[in-house]
Structures are given as C-alpha cells and as structure tokens.
C-alpha cells in the first residue's frame, strides 16, 4: 500500500509553519468541512445572503484551524513516529507548543467573533451550538487512545457544520427532515471518508497501540465505507425531496451516486492490490460533495 510521505521540501520551499499547522496550504481538508455547511445553507433557503455565506466561511475556517492545531498538539509525539505525519510543524519542531496554543486560542476567538456578528435572533442559539461543539472538537484528537471508533467522534464534530449554519440562517432547528436528514448525511459521509484516511496509517497505528475505525472494522472497513456513502446520498436526497426541491436536483444527484459507487469499487480493488491512494480518494470526495451542492442549488432554483 502506498502510504509513504512525499519527499520533505527544503526549508526555503516550506510554507510558514503557522499556516502548515492550520493546514491552510491544503484546501481539500477545508473544503470538505465547508461543503456540509453549504448543503445546510442552500437547503434552508434558496438564496442565502452573501454576508451570511462569508460569516459561515470565516467561522468554518477558524473552527477547522482550531481542530487541526488541537490535533497536532495532542499528537505531536505520536506524529514523529508516523511516516505520513512526521513532517508536521510541531512534530519536526518548526513551531513551539506555546505558539501553537496561541494560534488555537486565536482561532477560537475568531469563531466567537463570527457568532457575535450574527443578528440577535440567531445569536443565542448559534452560541449554544458553538459551545456544544467545543468538547467533541477538542476531545477528538485524544480519542484514538481510548475509543475503538474515533472517526465517529469526528463525524459528530462534522454534524455541527450543518446545525450552526441552519440556525444562523433560520434562527431555529425546528425544520424536520430537511435539516436532520442533512445532518445524518453529513455524519455518515465524514465517518466514511475519515475511515479511508485512517486506512493509510493502519500499520503505524497498530505498532503504536492507538485505535481507529480502520483497525477496529478490519476487513469490513471498505463495505462499511461503501454503506456510509450510499446512506449519505440517500439521506441527503430524501432531505432535498422533503424540502420540495425541483427536478433539476436529480441529474447532479444521480451523477454523485454513480461517483460514490465508483469510489467504493476502487477502494475494494485497491485494498485487494495493496495500492490504496488515500489523498486522491479524499480529493474526489470533495468533488462529489461539491456536485451534490450544485444539485441542491439547481434544485432550489427549479422549485
């Protein structure tokens, strides 16, 4: 299985250490969090305001950055012993833990500022949801030490990317299936792709005695991922139908279903052949999620 890291760049070629710590040099990981937020916004209303979209974008980047910094603070000693993560800035000593804590607090303050910038009717509920999201976001990095399925905790974190934008747009969570179907779809999707991500580290995780869904599920990992992708598509489509989206939703949604099926088949083949390419799979999940977002936007326009 091809899990070797890319050759380490020379010091002159590196991104600034603080930017690497936030993973902002890797847009794929940021987009895959923002896409469920966009699903939520465009299902809640056909034309979310540009100001609201900007606030959700900034808040999503801040929370994502906080999660990445917390993850690397927890794992800096383990990361040094894993091929894929050995060159992360804390693991290689390019930034101090004290500076990383400062960056973490800065991200959380930006996220707080975003909530405070919301209109008063939405602010209280969004503040409550933001506070409720903090424990799983900050606890997730330690989950691999005590939880057999730490990716399930990450999925719970991803669910707030649906709840908070919905509350920011509408001021309540009394939306029935359009909201909760989207929330469940996000949970399944994130559990699926993060399980694939964990498959790249199975040998290192086993050696170090840490846990992951890829290890806990064993040979069932790929079928479970396929079921998560299929369930995610079905739940989001049921949410779209329940919200009354028009027929223009379905061409893009059906293409996404085919793409999910193709990715599941490729995973199965790569597992058999020992040629798993996690980064490419992750990138294609972003494209599938974006295709579903486009389908939602077109479905709203054709109501």
Secondary structure, DSSP 8 states (H G I E B T S, - for coil): ----------GGGS--HHHHHHTTT-HHHHHHHHHHHHHHHHHH-SS--HHHHHHHHHHHHHHHHHHHHHHHHHHHHHHTTSTTTTTSTTTTTSS-HHHHHHHHHHHHHHHHHHHHTS-HHHHHHHHHHHHHHHHHHHHHHHHTTT-TTHHHHHHHHHHHHHHHHHHHHHS-S--THHHHHHHHHHHHHHHHHHHHHHHTTHHHHHHHT---HHHHHGGGHHHHHHHHHHHHHHHHHHHHHHTT--THHHHHHHHHHHHHHHHHHHHHHHHHHT---HHHHHHHHHHHHHHHHHHHHHHHHT-
